[in-house]
Amino acid sequence: MGRPAGDIEQGEKQAVAIVEETYLNSYVAHAPMETHTATAIVENARPRCGASTQAPYMAKPMIAQALGFPE
């Protein structure tokens, strides 16, 4: 199930140094920089597609349907 846990107090006793710090940062949005586009080439009744996507497996059936091919 889970990974075995250690003993914090024992670890602190064995540590050469303990570093404690707080880091703060404002919200950073997920903002990919690539242009969002897609290309499709059909040669010898075989489609090849390239798309800017983070979900290629979800895009596959939609692209196949748009091009009129079975998935």
N, CA, C, O and CB atoms as a CASP TS submission, in Angstrom:
PFRMAT TS
TARGET T0000
AUTHOR 0000-0000-0000
METHOD Language model
MODEL 1
PARENT N/A
ATOM      1  N   MET     1       0.840  -1.181   0.000  1.00  0.00           N
ATOM      2  CA  MET     1       0.000   0.000   0.000  1.00  0.00           C
ATOM      3  C   MET     1       0.892   1.253   0.000  1.00  0.00           C
ATOM      4  O   MET     1       1.368   1.679  -1.052  1.00  0.00           O
ATOM      5  CB  MET     1      -0.960  -0.007   1.228  1.00  0.00           C
ATOM      6  N   GLY     2       1.112   1.832   1.173  1.00  0.00           N
ATOM      7  CA  GLY     2       1.946   3.022   1.242  1.00  0.00           C
ATOM      8  C   GLY     2       3.397   2.671   1.494  1.00  0.00           C
ATOM      9  O   GLY     2       3.729   1.527   1.806  1.00  0.00           O
ATOM     10  N   ARG     3       4.246   3.651   1.358  1.00  0.00           N
ATOM     11  CA  ARG     3       5.656   3.445   1.646  1.00  0.00           C
ATOM     12  C   ARG     3       5.872   3.464   3.152  1.00  0.00           C
ATOM     13  O   ARG     3       5.151   4.161   3.866  1.00  0.00           O
ATOM     14  CB  ARG     3       6.524   4.520   0.954  1.00  0.00           C
ATOM     15  N   PRO     4       6.851   2.712   3.650  1.00  0.00           N
ATOM     16  CA  PRO     4       7.095   2.730   5.091  1.00  0.00           C
ATOM     17  C   PRO     4       7.545   4.126   5.530  1.00  0.00           C
ATOM     18  O   PRO     4       8.289   4.802   4.820  1.00  0.00           O
ATOM     19  CB  PRO     4       8.160   1.670   5.477  1.00  0.00           C
ATOM     20  N   ALA     5       7.086   4.543   6.698  1.00  0.00           N
ATOM     21  CA  ALA     5       7.421   5.868   7.203  1.00  0.00           C
ATOM     22  C   ALA     5       8.604   5.761   8.159  1.00  0.00           C
ATOM     23  O   ALA     5       8.802   4.736   8.812  1.00  0.00           O
ATOM     24  CB  ALA     5       6.201   6.518   7.909  1.00  0.00           C
ATOM     25  N   GLY     6       9.376   6.823   8.227  1.00  0.00           N
ATOM     26  CA  GLY     6      10.508   6.862   9.143  1.00  0.00           C
ATOM     27  C   GLY     6      10.123   7.525  10.457  1.00  0.00           C
ATOM     28  O   GLY     6       8.971   7.905  10.666  1.00  0.00           O
ATOM     29  N   ASP     7      11.091   7.654  11.322  1.00  0.00           N
ATOM     30  CA  ASP     7      10.906   8.278  12.623  1.00  0.00           C
ATOM     31  C   ASP     7      11.533   9.669  12.577  1.00  0.00           C
ATOM     32  O   ASP     7      12.758   9.787  12.555  1.00  0.00           O
ATOM     33  CB  ASP     7      11.532   7.411  13.765  1.00  0.00           C
ATOM     34  N   ILE     8      10.725  10.713  12.563  1.00  0.00           N
ATOM     35  CA  ILE     8      11.217  12.091  12.430  1.00  0.00           C
ATOM     36  C   ILE     8      12.177  12.436  13.570  1.00  0.00           C
ATOM     37  O   ILE     8      13.252  12.986  13.331  1.00  0.00           O
ATOM     38  CB  ILE     8      10.036  13.088  12.409  1.00  0.00           C
ATOM     39  N   GLU     9      11.800  12.124  14.777  1.00  0.00           N
ATOM     40  CA  GLU     9      12.650  12.470  15.924  1.00  0.00           C
ATOM     41  C   GLU     9      14.005  11.771  15.837  1.00  0.00           C
ATOM     42  O   GLU     9      15.036  12.381  16.117  1.00  0.00           O
ATOM     43  CB  GLU     9      11.950  12.095  17.241  1.00  0.00           C
ATOM     44  N   GLN    10      14.007  10.512  15.457  1.00  0.00           N
ATOM     45  CA  GLN    10      15.270   9.782  15.306  1.00  0.00           C
ATOM     46  C   GLN    10      16.100  10.384  14.174  1.00  0.00           C
ATOM     47  O   GLN    10      17.317  10.521  14.295  1.00  0.00           O
ATOM     48  CB  GLN    10      15.005   8.281  15.036  1.00  0.00           C
ATOM     49  N   GLY    11      15.443  10.738  13.087  1.00  0.00           N
ATOM     50  CA  GLY    11      16.142  11.356  11.962  1.00  0.00           C
ATOM     51  C   GLY    11      16.774  12.685  12.345  1.00  0.00           C
ATOM     52  O   GLY    11      17.891  12.981  11.923  1.00  0.00           O
ATOM     53  N   GLU    12      16.073  13.492  13.141  1.00  0.00           N
ATOM     54  CA  GLU    12      16.628  14.772  13.587  1.00  0.00           C
ATOM     55  C   GLU    12      17.845  14.564  14.477  1.00  0.00           C
ATOM     56  O   GLU    12      18.798  15.340  14.400  1.00  0.00           O
ATOM     57  CB  GLU    12      15.568  15.585  14.335  1.00  0.00           C
ATOM     58  N   LYS    13      17.836  13.537  15.317  1.00  0.00           N
ATOM     59  CA  LYS    13      18.973  13.242  16.191  1.00  0.00           C
ATOM     60  C   LYS    13      20.197  12.824  15.375  1.00  0.00           C
ATOM     61  O   LYS    13      21.331  13.122  15.749  1.00  0.00           O
ATOM     62  CB  LYS    13      18.605  12.136  17.195  1.00  0.00           C
ATOM     63  N   GLN    14      19.960  12.132  14.257  1.00  0.00           N
ATOM     64  CA  GLN    14      21.068  11.633  13.435  1.00  0.00           C
ATOM     65  C   GLN    14      21.536  12.650  12.393  1.00  0.00           C
ATOM     66  O   GLN    14      22.588  12.463  11.781  1.00  0.00           O
ATOM     67  CB  GLN    14      20.653  10.351  12.737  1.00  0.00           C
ATOM     68  N   ALA    15      20.779  13.710  12.187  1.00  0.00           N
ATOM     69  CA  ALA    15      21.114  14.681  11.140  1.00  0.00           C
ATOM     70  C   ALA    15      22.339  15.501  11.511  1.00  0.00           C
ATOM     71  O   ALA    15      22.530  15.866  12.671  1.00  0.00           O
ATOM     72  CB  ALA    15      19.933  15.609  10.878  1.00  0.00           C
ATOM     73  N   VAL    16      23.161  15.784  10.515  1.00  0.00           N
ATOM     74  CA  VAL    16      24.311  16.662  10.705  1.00  0.00           C
ATOM     75  C   VAL    16      23.836  18.102  10.822  1.00  0.00           C
ATOM     76  O   VAL    16      24.377  18.877  11.611  1.00  0.00           O
ATOM     77  CB  VAL    16      25.320  16.513   9.543  1.00  0.00           C
ATOM     78  N   ALA    17      22.831  18.458  10.043  1.00  0.00           N
ATOM     79  CA  ALA    17      22.276  19.812  10.069  1.00  0.00           C
ATOM     80  C   ALA    17      20.789  19.730   9.769  1.00  0.00           C
ATOM     81  O   ALA    17      20.345  18.857   9.023  1.00  0.00           O
ATOM     82  CB  ALA    17      22.999  20.744   9.047  1.00  0.00           C
ATOM     83  N   ILE    18      20.033  20.628  10.345  1.00  0.00           N
ATOM     84  CA  ILE    18      18.604  20.737  10.064  1.00  0.00           C
ATOM     85  C   ILE    18      18.367  22.130   9.507  1.00  0.00           C
ATOM     86  O   ILE    18      18.731  23.126  10.133  1.00  0.00           O
ATOM     87  CB  ILE    18      17.728  20.472  11.350  1.00  0.00           C
ATOM     88  N   VAL    19      17.769  22.200   8.351  1.00  0.00           N
ATOM     89  CA  VAL    19      17.488  23.475   7.703  1.00  0.00           C
ATOM     90  C   VAL    19      15.979  23.645   7.642  1.00  0.00           C
ATOM     91  O   VAL    19      15.274  22.800   7.090  1.00  0.00           O
ATOM     92  CB  VAL    19      18.125  23.548   6.274  1.00  0.00           C
ATOM     93  N   GLU    20      15.493  24.724   8.203  1.00  0.00           N
ATOM     94  CA  GLU    20      14.069  25.033   8.147  1.00  0.00           C
ATOM     95  C   GLU    20      13.903  26.394   7.502  1.00  0.00           C
ATOM     96  O   GLU    20      14.589  27.348   7.868  1.00  0.00           O
ATOM     97  CB  GLU    20      13.421  25.002   9.563  1.00  0.00           C
ATOM     98  N   GLU    21      12.995  26.485   6.546  1.00  0.00           N
ATOM     99  CA  GLU    21      12.764  27.744   5.842  1.00  0.00           C
ATOM    100  C   GLU    21      11.357  27.731   5.268  1.00  0.00           C
ATOM    101  O   GLU    21      10.789  26.667   5.025  1.00  0.00           O
ATOM    102  CB  GLU    21      13.820  27.966   4.720  1.00  0.00           C
ATOM    103  N   THR    22      10.806  28.894   5.055  1.00  0.00           N
ATOM    104  CA  THR    22       9.504  29.039   4.429  1.00  0.00           C
ATOM    105  C   THR    22       9.687  29.790   3.114  1.00  0.00           C
ATOM    106  O   THR    22      10.307  30.853   3.083  1.00  0.00           O
ATOM    107  CB  THR    22       8.501  29.780   5.370  1.00  0.00           C
ATOM    108  N   TYR    23       9.155  29.244   2.046  1.00  0.00           N
ATOM    109  CA  TYR    23       9.222  29.874   0.731  1.00  0.00           C
ATOM    110  C   TYR    23       7.817  30.243   0.290  1.00  0.00           C
ATOM    111  O   TYR    23       6.904  29.421   0.364  1.00  0.00           O
ATOM    112  CB  TYR    23       9.898  28.937  -0.308  1.00  0.00           C
ATOM    113  N   LEU    24       7.641  31.452  -0.157  1.00  0.00           N
ATOM    114  CA  LEU    24       6.338  31.921  -0.617  1.00  0.00           C
ATOM    115  C   LEU    24       6.444  32.328  -2.079  1.00  0.00           C
ATOM    116  O   LEU    24       7.443  32.899  -2.515  1.00  0.00           O
ATOM    117  CB  LEU    24       5.831  33.105   0.251  1.00  0.00           C
ATOM    118  N   ASN    25       5.404  32.025  -2.811  1.00  0.00           N
ATOM    119  CA  ASN    25       5.350  32.398  -4.216  1.00  0.00           C
ATOM    120  C   ASN    25       3.889  32.650  -4.560  1.00  0.00           C
ATOM    121  O   ASN    25       2.997  31.976  -4.044  1.00  0.00           O
ATOM    122  CB  ASN    25       5.978  31.287  -5.137  1.00  0.00           C
ATOM    123  N   SER    26       3.651  33.607  -5.418  1.00  0.00           N
ATOM    124  CA  SER    26       2.273  33.871  -5.824  1.00  0.00           C
ATOM    125  C   SER    26       1.815  32.778  -6.792  1.00  0.00           C
ATOM    126  O   SER    26       2.615  31.973  -7.268  1.00  0.00           O
ATOM    127  CB  SER    26       2.146  35.281  -6.481  1.00  0.00           C
ATOM    128  N   TYR    27       0.533  32.769  -7.065  1.00  0.00           N
ATOM    129  CA  TYR    27      -0.045  31.781  -7.968  1.00  0.00           C
ATOM    130  C   TYR    27       0.600  31.897  -9.346  1.00  0.00           C
ATOM    131  O   TYR    27       0.752  32.998  -9.876  1.00  0.00           O
ATOM    132  CB  TYR    27      -1.576  31.961  -8.069  1.00  0.00           C
ATOM    133  N   VAL    28       0.975  30.768  -9.916  1.00  0.00           N
ATOM    134  CA  VAL    28       1.560  30.737 -11.249  1.00  0.00           C
ATOM    135  C   VAL    28       0.654  29.873 -12.119  1.00  0.00           C
ATOM    136  O   VAL    28       0.482  28.684 -11.852  1.00  0.00           O
ATOM    137  CB  VAL    28       3.036  30.186 -11.224  1.00  0.00           C
ATOM    138  N   ALA    29       0.086  30.460 -13.138  1.00  0.00           N
ATOM    139  CA  ALA    29      -0.832  29.736 -14.018  1.00  0.00           C
ATOM    140  C   ALA    29      -0.062  28.812 -14.949  1.00  0.00           C
ATOM    141  O   ALA    29       1.065  29.103 -15.349  1.00  0.00           O
ATOM    142  CB  ALA    29      -1.689  30.717 -14.835  1.00  0.00           C
ATOM    143  N   HIS    30      -0.686  27.706 -15.281  1.00  0.00           N
ATOM    144  CA  HIS    30      -0.135  26.803 -16.283  1.00  0.00           C
ATOM    145  C   HIS    30      -0.333  27.477 -17.636  1.00  0.00           C
ATOM    146  O   HIS    30      -1.467  27.636 -18.087  1.00  0.00           O
ATOM    147  CB  HIS    30      -0.820  25.376 -16.234  1.00  0.00           C
ATOM    148  N   ALA    31       0.740  27.868 -18.275  1.00  0.00           N
ATOM    149  CA  ALA    31       0.622  28.620 -19.521  1.00  0.00           C
ATOM    150  C   ALA    31       1.631  28.103 -20.544  1.00  0.00           C
ATOM    151  O   ALA    31       2.732  28.645 -20.648  1.00  0.00           O
ATOM    152  CB  ALA    31       0.833  30.129 -19.269  1.00  0.00           C
ATOM    153  N   PRO    32       1.276  27.071 -21.296  1.00  0.00           N
ATOM    154  CA  PRO    32       2.192  26.587 -22.319  1.00  0.00           C
ATOM    155  C   PRO    32       2.419  27.649 -23.390  1.00  0.00           C
ATOM    156  O   PRO    32       1.518  28.425 -23.711  1.00  0.00           O
ATOM    157  CB  PRO    32       1.655  25.301 -22.952  1.00  0.00           C
ATOM    158  N   MET    33       3.614  27.673 -23.930  1.00  0.00           N
ATOM    159  CA  MET    33       3.996  28.729 -24.869  1.00  0.00           C
ATOM    160  C   MET    33       3.838  28.340 -26.339  1.00  0.00           C
ATOM    161  O   MET    33       3.957  29.194 -27.218  1.00  0.00           O
ATOM    162  CB  MET    33       5.414  29.125 -24.619  1.00  0.00           C
ATOM    163  N   GLU    34       3.571  27.060 -26.614  1.00  0.00           N
ATOM    164  CA  GLU    34       3.494  26.658 -28.011  1.00  0.00           C
ATOM    165  C   GLU    34       2.231  27.217 -28.672  1.00  0.00           C
ATOM    166  O   GLU    34       1.232  27.495 -28.009  1.00  0.00           O
ATOM    167  CB  GLU    34       3.524  25.130 -28.127  1.00  0.00           C
ATOM    168  N   THR    35       2.304  27.369 -29.971  1.00  0.00           N
ATOM    169  CA  THR    35       1.107  27.775 -30.706  1.00  0.00           C
ATOM    170  C   THR    35       0.182  26.559 -30.798  1.00  0.00           C
ATOM    171  O   THR    35       0.645  25.434 -30.984  1.00  0.00           O
ATOM    172  CB  THR    35       1.470  28.332 -32.141  1.00  0.00           C
ATOM    173  N   HIS    36      -1.092  26.786 -30.671  1.00  0.00           N
ATOM    174  CA  HIS    36      -2.058  25.691 -30.727  1.00  0.00           C
ATOM    175  C   HIS    36      -2.514  25.510 -32.160  1.00  0.00           C
ATOM    176  O   HIS    36      -3.242  26.333 -32.716  1.00  0.00           O
ATOM    177  CB  HIS    36      -3.268  25.959 -29.794  1.00  0.00           C
ATOM    178  N   THR    37      -2.075  24.428 -32.731  1.00  0.00           N
ATOM    179  CA  THR    37      -2.376  24.152 -34.121  1.00  0.00           C
ATOM    180  C   THR    37      -2.347  22.644 -34.357  1.00  0.00           C
ATOM    181  O   THR    37      -1.924  21.878 -33.491  1.00  0.00           O
ATOM    182  CB  THR    37      -1.380  24.877 -35.053  1.00  0.00           C
ATOM    183  N   ALA    38      -2.784  22.243 -35.498  1.00  0.00           N
ATOM    184  CA  ALA    38      -2.726  20.827 -35.869  1.00  0.00           C
ATOM    185  C   ALA    38      -2.575  20.727 -37.378  1.00  0.00           C
ATOM    186  O   ALA    38      -3.052  21.586 -38.120  1.00  0.00           O
ATOM    187  CB  ALA    38      -3.998  20.058 -35.386  1.00  0.00           C
ATOM    188  N   THR    39      -1.917  19.688 -37.815  1.00  0.00           N
ATOM    189  CA  THR    39      -1.811  19.420 -39.252  1.00  0.00           C
ATOM    190  C   THR    39      -2.173  17.957 -39.487  1.00  0.00           C
ATOM    191  O   THR    39      -1.955  17.103 -38.628  1.00  0.00           O
ATOM    192  CB  THR    39      -0.367  19.741 -39.795  1.00  0.00           C
ATOM    193  N   ALA    40      -2.717  17.691 -40.639  1.00  0.00           N
ATOM    194  CA  ALA    40      -3.054  16.318 -41.017  1.00  0.00           C
ATOM    195  C   ALA    40      -2.640  16.106 -42.463  1.00  0.00           C
ATOM    196  O   ALA    40      -2.893  16.947 -43.326  1.00  0.00           O
ATOM    197  CB  ALA    40      -4.581  16.028 -40.823  1.00  0.00           C
ATOM    198  N   ILE    41      -2.009  14.989 -42.712  1.00  0.00           N
ATOM    199  CA  ILE    41      -1.597  14.613 -44.063  1.00  0.00           C
ATOM    200  C   ILE    41      -2.164  13.223 -44.329  1.00  0.00           C
ATOM    201  O   ILE    41      -2.022  12.318 -43.507  1.00  0.00           O
ATOM    202  CB  ILE    41      -0.022  14.640 -44.228  1.00  0.00           C
ATOM    203  N   VAL    42      -2.809  13.060 -45.488  1.00  0.00           N
ATOM    204  CA  VAL    42      -3.336  11.748 -45.860  1.00  0.00           C
ATOM    205  C   VAL    42      -2.580  11.301 -47.100  1.00  0.00           C
ATOM    206  O   VAL    42      -2.664  11.935 -48.152  1.00  0.00           O
ATOM    207  CB  VAL    42      -4.895  11.789 -46.116  1.00  0.00           C
ATOM    208  N   GLU    43      -1.837  10.200 -46.970  1.00  0.00           N
ATOM    209  CA  GLU    43      -1.104   9.620 -48.085  1.00  0.00           C
ATOM    210  C   GLU    43      -1.456   8.144 -48.190  1.00  0.00           C
ATOM    211  O   GLU    43      -1.393   7.416 -47.200  1.00  0.00           O
ATOM    212  CB  GLU    43       0.427   9.814 -47.912  1.00  0.00           C
ATOM    213  N   ASN    44      -1.821   7.709 -49.366  1.00  0.00           N
ATOM    214  CA  ASN    44      -2.187   6.299 -49.591  1.00  0.00           C
ATOM    215  C   ASN    44      -3.271   5.853 -48.614  1.00  0.00           C
ATOM    216  O   ASN    44      -3.191   4.763 -48.048  1.00  0.00           O
ATOM    217  CB  ASN    44      -0.948   5.389 -49.451  1.00  0.00           C
ATOM    218  N   ALA    45      -4.271   6.686 -48.421  1.00  0.00           N
ATOM    219  CA  ALA    45      -5.419   6.410 -47.556  1.00  0.00           C
ATOM    220  C   ALA    45      -5.023   6.202 -46.089  1.00  0.00           C
ATOM    221  O   ALA    45      -5.761   5.574 -45.330  1.00  0.00           O
ATOM    222  CB  ALA    45      -6.153   5.185 -48.060  1.00  0.00           C
ATOM    223  N   ARG    46      -3.855   6.732 -45.689  1.00  0.00           N
ATOM    224  CA  ARG    46      -3.412   6.661 -44.288  1.00  0.00           C
ATOM    225  C   ARG    46      -3.197   8.076 -43.758  1.00  0.00           C
ATOM    226  O   ARG    46      -2.377   8.824 -44.291  1.00  0.00           O
ATOM    227  CB  ARG    46      -2.100   5.818 -44.153  1.00  0.00           C
ATOM    228  N   PRO    47      -3.928   8.440 -42.716  1.00  0.00           N
ATOM    229  CA  PRO    47      -3.748   9.776 -42.155  1.00  0.00           C
ATOM    230  C   PRO    47      -2.593   9.822 -41.154  1.00  0.00           C
ATOM    231  O   PRO    47      -2.367   8.875 -40.400  1.00  0.00           O
ATOM    232  CB  PRO    47      -5.034  10.237 -41.484  1.00  0.00           C
ATOM    233  N   ARG    48      -1.881  10.925 -41.161  1.00  0.00           N
ATOM    234  CA  ARG    48      -0.869  11.224 -40.137  1.00  0.00           C
ATOM    235  C   ARG    48      -1.199  12.607 -39.599  1.00  0.00           C
ATOM    236  O   ARG    48      -1.437  13.538 -40.369  1.00  0.00           O
ATOM    237  CB  ARG    48       0.616  11.159 -40.719  1.00  0.00           C
ATOM    238  N   CYS    49      -1.212  12.739 -38.298  1.00  0.00           N
ATOM    239  CA  CYS    49      -1.584  14.001 -37.679  1.00  0.00           C
ATOM    240  C   CYS    49      -0.534  14.437 -36.676  1.00  0.00           C
ATOM    241  O   CYS    49       0.090  13.610 -36.010  1.00  0.00           O
ATOM    242  CB  CYS    49      -2.944  13.887 -37.004  1.00  0.00           C
ATOM    243  N   GLY    50      -0.350  15.716 -36.577  1.00  0.00           N
ATOM    244  CA  GLY    50       0.484  16.312 -35.538  1.00  0.00           C
ATOM    245  C   GLY    50      -0.327  17.420 -34.909  1.00  0.00           C
ATOM    246  O   GLY    50      -0.875  18.268 -35.614  1.00  0.00           O
ATOM    247  N   ALA    51      -0.412  17.424 -33.601  1.00  0.00           N
ATOM    248  CA  ALA    51      -1.234  18.420 -32.924  1.00  0.00           C
ATOM    249  C   ALA    51      -0.580  18.860 -31.627  1.00  0.00           C
ATOM    250  O   ALA    51       0.103  18.080 -30.963  1.00  0.00           O
ATOM    251  CB  ALA    51      -2.636  17.868 -32.651  1.00  0.00           C
ATOM    252  N   SER    52      -0.794  20.102 -31.280  1.00  0.00           N
ATOM    253  CA  SER    52      -0.347  20.642 -30.007  1.00  0.00           C
ATOM    254  C   SER    52      -1.414  20.316 -28.975  1.00  0.00           C
ATOM    255  O   SER    52      -2.407  21.033 -28.850  1.00  0.00           O
ATOM    256  CB  SER    52      -0.082  22.184 -30.092  1.00  0.00           C
ATOM    257  N   THR    53      -1.204  19.221 -28.227  1.00  0.00           N
ATOM    258  CA  THR    53      -2.210  18.790 -27.272  1.00  0.00           C
ATOM    259  C   THR    53      -1.558  18.121 -26.076  1.00  0.00           C
ATOM    260  O   THR    53      -0.477  17.542 -26.189  1.00  0.00           O
ATOM    261  CB  THR    53      -3.207  17.844 -27.931  1.00  0.00           C
ATOM    262  N   GLN    54      -2.209  18.201 -24.952  1.00  0.00           N
ATOM    263  CA  GLN    54      -1.757  17.478 -23.770  1.00  0.00           C
ATOM    264  C   GLN    54      -2.566  16.200 -23.587  1.00  0.00           C
ATOM    265  O   GLN    54      -2.353  15.459 -22.627  1.00  0.00           O
ATOM    266  CB  GLN    54      -1.868  18.364 -22.520  1.00  0.00           C
ATOM    267  N   ALA    55      -3.483  15.942 -24.496  1.00  0.00           N
ATOM    268  CA  ALA    55      -4.336  14.759 -24.383  1.00  0.00           C
ATOM    269  C   ALA    55      -4.432  14.057 -25.735  1.00  0.00           C
ATOM    270  O   ALA    55      -5.504  14.043 -26.339  1.00  0.00           O
ATOM    271  CB  ALA    55      -5.747  15.146 -23.870  1.00  0.00           C
ATOM    272  N   PRO    56      -3.328  13.471 -26.226  1.00  0.00           N
ATOM    273  CA  PRO    56      -3.359  12.866 -27.559  1.00  0.00           C
ATOM    274  C   PRO    56      -4.325  11.697 -27.669  1.00  0.00           C
ATOM    275  O   PRO    56      -4.900  11.468 -28.733  1.00  0.00           O
ATOM    276  CB  PRO    56      -1.986  12.406 -27.938  1.00  0.00           C
ATOM    277  N   TYR    57      -4.510  10.954 -26.580  1.00  0.00           N
ATOM    278  CA  TYR    57      -5.408   9.798 -26.654  1.00  0.00           C
ATOM    279  C   TYR    57      -6.874  10.225 -26.692  1.00  0.00           C
ATOM    280  O   TYR    57      -7.717   9.495 -27.213  1.00  0.00           O
ATOM    281  CB  TYR    57      -5.170   8.868 -25.466  1.00  0.00           C
ATOM    282  N   MET    58      -7.181  11.389 -26.149  1.00  0.00           N
ATOM    283  CA  MET    58      -8.551  11.904 -26.261  1.00  0.00           C
ATOM    284  C   MET    58      -8.753  12.571 -27.617  1.00  0.00           C
ATOM    285  O   MET    58      -9.871  12.602 -28.133  1.00  0.00           O
ATOM    286  CB  MET    58      -8.855  12.906 -25.119  1.00  0.00           C
ATOM    287  N   ALA    59      -7.677  13.105 -28.200  1.00  0.00           N
ATOM    288  CA  ALA    59      -7.785  13.775 -29.498  1.00  0.00           C
ATOM    289  C   ALA    59      -7.931  12.772 -30.641  1.00  0.00           C
ATOM    290  O   ALA    59      -8.561  13.075 -31.654  1.00  0.00           O
ATOM    291  CB  ALA    59      -6.562  14.659 -29.738  1.00  0.00           C
ATOM    292  N   LYS    60      -7.359  11.594 -30.485  1.00  0.00           N
ATOM    293  CA  LYS    60      -7.347  10.611 -31.578  1.00  0.00           C
ATOM    294  C   LYS    60      -8.730  10.310 -32.142  1.00  0.00           C
ATOM    295  O   LYS    60      -8.893  10.381 -33.360  1.00  0.00           O
ATOM    296  CB  LYS    60      -6.723   9.330 -31.100  1.00  0.00           C
ATOM    297  N   PRO    61      -9.750   9.973 -31.326  1.00  0.00           N
ATOM    298  CA  PRO    61     -11.059   9.679 -31.921  1.00  0.00           C
ATOM    299  C   PRO    61     -11.705  10.901 -32.570  1.00  0.00           C
ATOM    300  O   PRO    61     -12.423  10.771 -33.562  1.00  0.00           O
ATOM    301  CB  PRO    61     -11.988   9.122 -30.865  1.00  0.00           C
ATOM    302  N   MET    62     -11.452  12.082 -32.016  1.00  0.00           N
ATOM    303  CA  MET    62     -12.040  13.298 -32.610  1.00  0.00           C
ATOM    304  C   MET    62     -11.410  13.601 -33.967  1.00  0.00           C
ATOM    305  O   MET    62     -12.101  13.999 -34.904  1.00  0.00           O
ATOM    306  CB  MET    62     -11.859  14.507 -31.663  1.00  0.00           C
ATOM    307  N   ILE    63     -10.095  13.411 -34.066  1.00  0.00           N
ATOM    308  CA  ILE    63      -9.406  13.655 -35.342  1.00  0.00           C
ATOM    309  C   ILE    63      -9.862  12.634 -36.378  1.00  0.00           C
ATOM    310  O   ILE    63     -10.132  12.986 -37.527  1.00  0.00           O
ATOM    311  CB  ILE    63      -7.861  13.589 -35.161  1.00  0.00           C
ATOM    312  N   ALA    64      -9.948  11.371 -35.969  1.00  0.00           N
ATOM    313  CA  ALA    64     -10.394  10.321 -36.901  1.00  0.00           C
ATOM    314  C   ALA    64     -11.790  10.622 -37.425  1.00  0.00           C
ATOM    315  O   ALA    64     -12.051  10.483 -38.620  1.00  0.00           O
ATOM    316  CB  ALA    64     -10.377   8.940 -36.214  1.00  0.00           C
ATOM    317  N   GLN    65     -12.683  11.032 -36.540  1.00  0.00           N
ATOM    318  CA  GLN    65     -14.047  11.356 -36.963  1.00  0.00           C
ATOM    319  C   GLN    65     -14.057  12.551 -37.913  1.00  0.00           C
ATOM    320  O   GLN    65     -14.767  12.541 -38.919  1.00  0.00           O
ATOM    321  CB  GLN    65     -14.932  11.646 -35.741  1.00  0.00           C
ATOM    322  N   ALA    66     -13.272  13.578 -37.596  1.00  0.00           N
ATOM    323  CA  ALA    66     -13.257  14.785 -38.449  1.00  0.00           C
ATOM    324  C   ALA    66     -12.727  14.464 -39.850  1.00  0.00           C
ATOM    325  O   ALA    66     -13.161  15.057 -40.837  1.00  0.00           O
ATOM    326  CB  ALA    66     -12.390  15.895 -37.799  1.00  0.00           C
ATOM    327  N   LEU    67     -11.781  13.516 -39.925  1.00  0.00           N
ATOM    328  CA  LEU    67     -11.208  13.164 -41.228  1.00  0.00           C
ATOM    329  C   LEU    67     -11.974  12.046 -41.927  1.00  0.00           C
ATOM    330  O   LEU    67     -11.691  11.725 -43.081  1.00  0.00           O
ATOM    331  CB  LEU    67      -9.764  12.753 -41.059  1.00  0.00           C
ATOM    332  N   GLY    68     -12.951  11.447 -41.226  1.00  0.00           N
ATOM    333  CA  GLY    68     -13.744  10.382 -41.827  1.00  0.00           C
ATOM    334  C   GLY    68     -13.049   9.035 -41.835  1.00  0.00           C
ATOM    335  O   GLY    68     -13.302   8.214 -42.717  1.00  0.00           O
ATOM    336  N   PHE    69     -12.169   8.792 -40.856  1.00  0.00           N
ATOM    337  CA  PHE    69     -11.458   7.529 -40.744  1.00  0.00           C
ATOM    338  C   PHE    69     -11.917   6.801 -39.487  1.00  0.00           C
ATOM    339  O   PHE    69     -12.334   7.439 -38.520  1.00  0.00           O
ATOM    340  CB  PHE    69      -9.928   7.756 -40.720  1.00  0.00           C
ATOM    341  N   PRO    70     -11.844   5.467 -39.491  1.00  0.00           N
ATOM    342  CA  PRO    70     -12.099   4.760 -38.236  1.00  0.00           C
ATOM    343  C   PRO    70     -10.941   5.014 -37.277  1.00  0.00           C
ATOM    344  O   PRO    70      -9.806   5.237 -37.697  1.00  0.00           O
ATOM    345  CB  PRO    70     -12.290   3.233 -38.480  1.00  0.00           C
ATOM    346  N   GLU    71     -11.245   4.977 -35.997  1.00  0.00           N
ATOM    347  CA  GLU    71     -10.194   5.222 -35.008  1.00  0.00           C
ATOM    348  C   GLU    71      -9.130   4.146 -35.076  1.00  0.00           C
ATOM    349  O   GLU    71      -8.162   4.186 -34.316  1.00  0.00           O
ATOM    350  CB  GLU    71     -10.783   5.287 -33.600  1.00  0.00           C
TER
END
